[in-house]
């Protein structure tokens, strides 16, 4: 159970470290990221696994059980653990500067800050790609589909999710406007 909590937290932490926020203090940055990490991880893991299961079934998957999809996602994210640990160390060294755009970092930061942030970002990108490859292989094995089908689902799914979010938000906004 502690390993699953660590992995859920890691799944949510990975995308949050790649975003640029405007924090007033380093403590606020850490609190927001660690607090959001578990919430985003829970949502991403369980909703993402469910959506992958639905989409892959439509493309000829064998219909693996939902638990196997959750496990495939969590195992796929193992490579991101070292990247997140490096990001935490770099944030501890560079402070809230880590969360600002590159122009701000190069102007206000030292060359060491810039180098550390660059290394952490590149390591995160490489290990995120490794995670995508792991997740693709895991999904193709449990669903007995070709790897390109699993990769197609994993790449197209975020776009479908974002588009459906905007459609639901648009419809909800207009329904609310009818009653105001």
ABEGO torsion letter per residue (X at the ends): XAAAAAAAAAAAAAAAAABBBBBABAAAAAAAAAAAAAAAAAAAAAAAAAAAAAAAAAAGBAGBBAAAAAAAAAAAAAAAAAAAAAAAAAAAAAEAAAABBAAAAAAABBAAAAAAAAAAAAAAAAAAAAAAAAAAAAAAAAAGBBAAAAAAAAAAAAAAAAAAAAAAAAAAAAAAAAAX
